[in-house]
């Protein structure tokens, strides 16, 4: 790569509604410039909240780098969270990834043999570096002499207030001598093991470094080896910290770049779970990272599009979007409706995800014959998530239309957001106009206050109602039987559906 050359991988990133490919290209260029300048390993924290698209970003960035002939491996920490030893699990993944790269070297080349030798040296060294030998060597003698399990001694001698709780007189002089002899064996082997591990660790690091250099010389890799560690913030605290410490101390060698995809705030809490609530987890984590990069925050419309195209899915009923101007794409209209509510309530991304998933769950209870008022549904779920007492007042009809309007004026930006209405929507014939979002929401609420018969009469008397009253045409044929045989629009059923969906843990 030439000096200051910008890496521009082939275009991919299908579904990149948040436009983050440019940030991945920037990071690739910056990282490789730093590797070239320092010839050292780099460990980077890729920081973002849960639900902000870290895995999507990492997956597509890794694919870009593979197309550029960089060595790449992706380690899903959450998937491997059940492993008893995080470092051994990570080593297994690294070994597999390196084998795949080695297979790209033609067998006729001398480099293939050199690579095999370097890999064998690395794997042999890591076993000695990770697995302690002292316990296995000393266990038999100590157990035979005293009946004491070696793990109990190991835990005791590591404690600050070490005092072996054994009654020497009850053991007898011979047993006491055997105990002392066994402890001597334990401490001697532990010291030897400590020295051996230090030597093995250095051997491993050198072997890994040599393997990376050989892969580059063989033309298999055109730059550093990228190792992505994803979902670390979702792991058990002890697993997350041990893995992070192992990566930094054992695997960090020149030519290797570690990208740790995580939520640093949550990871800091994991540190405190291990070392105590008063421990400064933030400062501790900074020791491990050469630099941190947050993901560029998406705008609410981009995030809404991601949600609509995500696991929760879109809404496949007949839909009343409620947004005035519409486009032909169904998902884009749903995303626009959701964006209006997210903007109005100033919802954080994580809350937006919960609101969307709960709205999709509530919608599952709407009869297939009924049109779903998406805007109204999103409003109710957001209200329940952020203002539970107001939601209870609304859902139990404690507010008349005037009181409802006063209530929604206190919510974020609900009154300040305008919805554009195109020519021909209702009786508007004089070009584009705007209607406040609060008026649209109030209109939906008024629909739920009136009986179905009353609303039918209102609708029939008006041949061409204006927006938002014209939204009634989507629902006038739908009815829902409430208690005491009171018949209302299907919109009134949303209250119970939304309340039940609100108990989901998302």
Steps between C-alpha positions, in 0.01 A plus 500: 500500500635840406543773756162647603319272254134459589372145510188466291372142506249372243152624570282267705311575816154401386249652737740767629215739573717686752773575244788366709716353225689828472599473868634148445707623204640779716590264783676260262715781362577645843582165658740393228673836506557456874620141457746610234626790712546307825541136394306401811182317580188710535196437716198714417171538685202538268246653736124517451182435697310176476285490190709763320615263224848395620476145364376620161789746487763244602370234259504729198831665592659155533362401158651815347840419648486144370438633150812711546701185585542589865514216746172502694343295776183577695455366853145508638565537871133457591482172309805369688396639839439152643869401469669454837824657376446801271859502378496135397176554308646804330817305417293225335332758275833664421652164414215423260525843338874469451458153347264645239758762409780244486301288255521783250876452475591259213643177640788515255637808669758474772288757682237235564745291701622807689144595581423153626804507726416844638139396562608183680734701721224748578243234595749314719602818679146617570416182687790560736413868526136447586473171687685494837694184576559538874156386605522181298852415625444571868142384533571131541763535771304751704173308480675175599678654800225714649169446326506869400384586150765700316251767385434587864872558559532699179213728603640539850854590402369765260306675776651801674426356845637151424487269798465128442224382730634155593545349846855363486463302824200310367701404193794365694864578445537281190198654335624845592832431332317368195289815495807723516664293228191519281475876546866528406424303187202723425692828542798369303284383212297821511820704469625281218163525332502880528839514331395248239185693420698820454736327261218326315309827467799667339547200268135517400510869427811465285349205313178690432694804383714282270189329363343836410820616327522174302139527386569851374821389325312208340249749356207360696451826693553852369495669838455431871297214643166638625341318792144618576355418842126562495230506772748522791262719702237223503731247665540401864712761679775252593512362145514846340783629719709181481469495122594867471800454727608190308480677166706793621770302678527184290389569145601862440792478257613719208289453191183411690210742546228421753163671462290455815136571422328586826307746711774658712256614768368148544851354486603741776219358714639153434836617633331629815315170541839329519707756693237681707251783458756764604750384239562746214396277210535775239865571579573129519360439152703781345815296570388242247413723205731703280200706395123494507251573225127536542264412219355809332150544645227443242220743438164370616370434150801283412466312827128453438575348159741260666230397749236454230737274304620319815386189688181661634389552142255739344121511525310296243143605576325765298674803640391852584837674518350826625786706358333700226756486221594147408738319269440176315722289725303353791803462730611858440155626601508292820852631574385859446211456743733351759753781452233761572422339836867442586574865428196619694594305816877552462546124537853356542591226250460218749153626598410534132584133450281398795210715380516355150517138615212552743291671233558204268395265783184702569415508128492121497181521704316722252251302288613452140183673373592826675732769371785577739545866589880488518553855622245460780644163601856635518376795706326278755800270545736797538261656751485181703879467497573856607187628683317208655258712707389699193457176309269368774292818480472468123428127496222531761336802333576733790569791265261684274633634170603835650682341795670258263627787286639675809676179600669439166620860483728414794664215309832584340460649154158355420340839443789641300522228236310563180369242253490594135174436315503467122245636257194282479521358856152574629358838387838670482523624142727803528840336504705349784403586855617401845316359800650465847573148622314577823180568304530166321551313828209683661279403205580131552417535869167662416423204273531268801274717718198475271273208424525332164148605408574866571818492291320336209246780500773762510688334217188457284404866539837611368570402141862614504638552852825684555816343641531379772125434530524324163702222671164372625442334161762233584311390812131571460431141394681350800338455838610359833268393778596654830356402842128566555441453124634846425607490138795715394752519221769235490743774607363469852635145523858635490495604867489146638734366231759769568474457874562124471790549257651742750576209734733342246870517588677611185 
